[in-house]
Every structure is written in C-alpha cells, then in structure tokens.
Amino acid sequence: MKLLNLSLPVLAATLAFAGFALTAHAQNAKLRVAGSLVSGGQIQQNREQPFFENFAKNTGLPIDADYKPMDVVGVKDADGLRVLKSGLFDIVTLRLAQVSRDEPFLLGPDIVGLSTDYDAARKVVDAYRDALDKRLQERHGGKLLGTYPFGPQILFCKGAIAGLGDLKGKKVRVSDQSLAKFIEKLGGIPVTLAFNETQQALERGVADCAITGPSSANSAGWPEVTTHVMPIGFQMHLVAYAMNLNKWNALSADQKTKVADAFKKLEADTWAYSRELWDDAARCNVGKEPCKVGKKFAMKEVAVTAADQKVVRDAVGAVSLPLWAEACDKTYDKCSAIWKQTIGPVAGIK
C-alpha cells in the first residue's frame, strides 16, 4: 500500500472522513500509528509493537491503536514530520537523524561526539526535552510523547582497519549530515543510504564501511558482509514518538495524563532494553559469550585508542556543533542559542 502516492492533505482528509478522527470522549476510538521500520530489529518487535497492540491496556483508556511499521505502509522515515503534521497518522515514530533534513533543530541532541554512550545521551535528551517538544508543537503540529536510542553508533568495515585514520579514501555509509561532515573531516567519502539498503551496498562495494548500532547490524546481517567492527560511539541515533497536536488537544486532561504516563513507562523500559540489546549484540558480532538474543558471528574487533576517542570527543566543538548551528540557525534563528542554554551545561560547552 503506497500511501504517499497521493498528497498528504488529500489522504488526511480521506482518513478523517472515514472516521479516524479521535474525539475527547470517544469510546473504542482508534489511533493510527506509523511505527519504526521492521528492519530496525528487536526494539520494534519486542517493545514498540507490543506496546501499541496493547494500547488500551497500557493507557487504561478505551482507545486502541492501528499499528503499522512505516516500511509496511510505504511511508519513508524521512517524511515523518510531514506525515505527523498532515494528520495522516495520529502517532508517528520519528527517527531524528532522518527527519532533521526537514527540521535541523531535532538533531541537536545527537550531533557527532555529543551523545556517545547511554548515560551521556540520557542527560542530553532530558535537558533538550522541553525545547524539542515546543519546536514540534509550534512548527510541526506534534506533541512529544517519548524517546528511545538505538545506542552508540559504531563502525563496521569490509576489510581490515586499525583506527579512524584508515577511513581516508573509504566510502562510509552515514545517516545524517553531521556524521557526513565528520567522515569528510577524516578523509572518508560519506555515502547517504537508507538502513535497509546498506547491507546490499556493503556486499556490492557501494560502501566500504557503515555506521549503525551493533544490534541493528546484527539483525540486518551486516556481519555477513563485513569483517571488522570498531566499537567507538559516534552518536546514539535517537528516536521520538509524537502525536498529532490536534489529536492530543482533543483528549481530556485525564486522558492526556494517562497517555503521558504510559509513554513514560515505555520510554524507561525501552532505554533499558536498548542497552541490553547493545551489549548482547556487541558480544555476538565478535563471537563472544553470553550471546542470548543476537546471532553469533566472528568479526574482528578493532581496539579503540585514546587518540581516536579524543578525535570523536573533539568533533563536537571542531566539526559537528559549528556545522549544525550554522544550518539550524538559517531555519530557526534561536536554534543554537537554545542548544547552548539547554545542552551546553550538560556537555560542558558555553
């Protein structure tokens, strides 16, 4: 079903006419949910989908969810903000790196070198949460409900590498412009590819290396076509859940509280589950035990040096923040000022 073959306004109007609109006092109402990509792996399968399939139970409200992953209904994840604002879906899963092409502000908590581990990422996200919610409401007609991370995004290569210096001249799959500029700084050639296209690109030599989390790579079979993995975190690949603002405002105060509480629980559970998956997959990919969830492979793990860690850490001030701030300030003149006010103290940057 290729929904985007029609214009979003036409589709939104059609769905509303068909009775998908939610009212504050509706009984047995149903929310249309555009979920994470199936290719995203375990979080989508074991946390997100069960949550929405049991939405009425989880919220304590007479509201069900018609849940469909984006790649099942033919919606591109890069179109998430447009789908949200149009009302085509009531709740949309937003991969912040992908939708940042429409709204650079959303990439603020995940520029390269900033959120490189779970503890750091949690502090950054919490610091930016209110600003993120405000921007979604004011410009994209969405209410922020929760977040989760795929975990530190690390390096997979087809062929031996000893460190980041070996990326010079190599084609590296990236997911956003912040990461692309960083790879360019290292002398690599950034290649922007959708996640579900990357394994084949690695196999065919369209890309020499690629960056993602170990769990996503394991689920997608990247270790079948790559040989070396370097567990150095560049960013976290954050995801957010947002509800169409008209739908949110149609809820009563009590309903809003119950929905918010349900997503707060989902968020806490998913952050913890993401860390478990990351640790398990990191072991599985290199043939170590315990390997309980992922598939075991025999990749060679490349040791991370202090020098390479410093390169990534220094990227915030030297590469990613200046480039992101310049691009974001062009679309929103308060962008970098808000970042420095909210995230700056957490990151130690004035």
N, C-alpha and C positions, 0 to 999 in steps of 0.2 A: 504494500500500500504506500505509494509515493505521495505523501500529503503535501509536500512543498511544490508540487506541480501546479497548484493553484495559489493565488495570492493569499497571504496570511489574513488580511481583513475579511476576504470572502469566506475563508474557512472558519474564521472565528464567528462570523455572523451565522453561518450554517449550523455550527455546533450549538450556539445559543438558541437558535430557533428549534433545534431538535430536542431541547430540554436539558442541556448540560449545565445551565446556569445554576449556581448554588445560592439559595436564599438563607437568611439567618435562621429561619425556623423550619427549614426543610427536614422532612422525615425520609429516611432511606435515600438521602442525596448521594450523589456520586461525583467524585473529583477525578478529572482526567490527569494522569501523571505521566510525564515524559522522563523516564528513568535513565540511569547510567547505561553505557554501552555494555552489551553482553560480553564483548571481548575484553572488558575491564577486569573480569575474573571474580575472585571469591567474595569481595565486598558486595558486589552487585547481587550475586547469587545467594549469599548466606546472611546478609544483614538488610540490605535495601529492599529487595523484592519481598521477603517475608514481612517486613515492617508494613509495607503498603498493602499487601494482600490481607493483612490483619488490622487494617487502619481503624475500623470501628472499635475493635477490642483495645487497641493501643491508646486510642484517644478517649474512649468512654463516650463517644458521640455516635448518633445514628447516621454516620457518613462513611460510605465505602469509597474505595479508590480503584479506578480502572487503570491499572498499571501496565505500561508498555515501555521497554527499553527503546532508546532513541533509534538504534540501528535496526530495530524490528519494524518500526513505523516509517522509516525512511527520512528521519529528521537528522540533519548534520549537527554535531555538537557545537560547531562554531556559530550556529544560528540560534543558540539557546536564549539569548536576551530578546531577540525578535519574537520568538515563539512565546516567551513569557508575557511580553507586553501586549501581544495581539490577542491574548486570551484563548489561543488555540488549545493550550493545555493549562490546567489550573495550577499545577505544581511542576516545576522544571528543575532537573538536575543540571547545574552549571559547572562545567569544567573551566575554572577561572583562566587558565592559560589560553584556552581556545576562544572563549568569549571576550578576552581582553582586546581582541582585534577591533571589536565594536566599542569597548569601554576599557581603555588602558588603566583606569583607576582600580579595577578589580584585581590587577596583577600586583598591586602594591605590597601585599604580604608575602609574595612568593618570587621576588626578583632573585636572580642568581647570587648565592653566597649569603643570603639572609637567613632563611629557614632551612638549615641543613640537617637538623635532627628533630625528633618529636618534641622534646622539651622546649627547644627554642621556638619551634613552629607554634606550639600551643600559646606561648606568651605573646607572640606576634599577632596571631589571629584574634585573641581576646582583646588586645589593645586596639585593633582595627575594626572590630565587630560593629560598633555603633556607626562609624563612618561608612562602612560598607553597606549597612542596612539603609542609611539615609540616602546614599547615592542610588541604590537600587530603587527606592521608593520614588525619589524625585525625578529620575530620568528614565527609568525602565519599567515603572509600574509594577514593581515586585517587592514583596516583603521577605526579608531574610529569615529563614527558619532554622538553619543549622549548617554545619560544615563537617568535612572529614578530609584527611590526607591519604594519598596513596603511599606516602612515606618517602624517605630520601631517594631522589632520582639519581641513579648511578650509571656507570659506563660499561657497555657491552661492546666488544670488538671481535671482528672476524680476522684473526691474525694476532701475533704477539705484540704487546705494548709493555713498556716498563714504567710509564708515567704519563702525565698530561702533555709533556713535551713531544711525545710521539704522535700526537694528533695532528701535527703540522702536515698539511697536504692531504689529510684524510677527509672523506665525506662522512659527516656525522649527522644522524637524524636528530632533530630538535623539535620541540613542541611550541615554542613561543619566541618572540623577538629578543627578549632578554637573554635567553640561552644562546640564540643565534649569534648575537653580538659578542658574547663571551667566547664562543668557539672560534669566531673570526679573530679575536684578540690572541688566541693560542696558535693561530696559523692554520686552523682547520677550515673546512668548507661546510657550512651549515646546510642541511637539506631538510626542508619542512615536509613532513609526511604524516598522514593520519596514522594512528596507532595500528589499526587493523591492516594497513598496507606495509608495515615496517618489516615484518618477518620475511616476506617475499622480496622486499627491496634489499635486505641483507643477503639473502640467498643468491640473488642475481647480480650483486655487486653495485647496485644503485647507491647503496650506503656501505661504508666500511665499518662504521661503528654506530651505535644508537644509545639513547639515554632514556631510561624508564626505571621504575621500581623493580626489585627482584621478584616480587610476587606476580606482577603483571607480566613480566618477561617469562616467568616460568609457565604461567597459564597459557600464554600465546606461543610457546615453543621457541622463543628466541635462542635458548641454549642449544637447540638443534642445528642452528646455522651460525653460531658464534663460538669462539674458543676461549676468550679471556674476559674476565669481569673485574672491574676496579671499583670497590665499594666506597667511593668518595661521594658524599652527598652534595649535589649542586642546588637543589630546591626540593620542595615537597609535593608538588602537583596537587594543589588544593581543589576541593570540590565543594559547592554550596547548594543547598536546597532553597528555593524561593517560591513563594505563592503569588499568583497574580493579585495585585493590590485590590482590585475590585472584589475579588472573591474573599480576600482577607477582611475587607471592610464590611462585607455582608454578614460576617459572623458576629454573634453577640459577644459581650465581654467574657462571659463564662466559656464560650466555645473557643475564643482566642487563647484563653489561659490553658485550656486542656490540650489544644493543638500544640502550643508552645512547649508545654511540659513534655509531651510525647516526643517531640523533636529533640528536646534537651537530653532525654534519656537515650535516644537513638545516637545522638552525637557522641556522648560519653562512651557508649558501647562500641561504636564504630572506630573511634580513635584508638581504643584499647585493642580491638580486633585487628586493626591495620598494623599495629606494632607487632602483634603475634605473628601475623602472616609474613611481614617483612623479615623477621628473624628466622622463621622457618624456611622461607624461600631462599634466603641468603645462604643457608647451610645446604639446602637441597641442590642448588645450582652448581655447587662445587663438590658434591658427593659426600658431605658430612652428615653426621647424625647429631641429634634426632631430626629426622625428616618425616614429619607426620602428615602434612597437608599437601605439599607440592610433590612434583615428580622429580626423582633424583637424576642428576646429570653429572658430568665430570669436567666441568670447566676449570680453567686455571685461574686462581685468584691472584690478582696483582696487588702487591703491598702498597699501601698508601703512605707516602712520605710526608714528613712535616712541611717540606718545601711545597708540595702540591696542596696540602691543606691551607697553607698561607695564601697561595695563589687564588683559591676559591674564596677564602675569607676576605681578602683584599678586593675582590671583584665588586663588592657592594659599593665601596666608595670610588673605585677607579673606573668601573665599567657600567654595572647594571643600574645603580641609582641615578647617575647623571643622564644616561640614555633614556631610562624610563621617565624621569622627571621632565625632561625636555618634551618627549612625546605626549605625556599626560597633561602637562600644563597647556599645551596647544588646544586640547579639547575641554579642559576644565582648569581655570586659572588658579584655583585654590588647591589643586591636586598635591603638589609636592609639599606645600605648607602644612596640609593636613597630615601627610605621611610623617613629616619631621615632628609634628606635635604629638602624634599617637604612637608610632612605631619607633621614632628616633630615640626616645629614652630607653626603650627595651633593647634596642640594637647598639646603644652607646654612640649614636651619631646625632650631631647637633645640626 
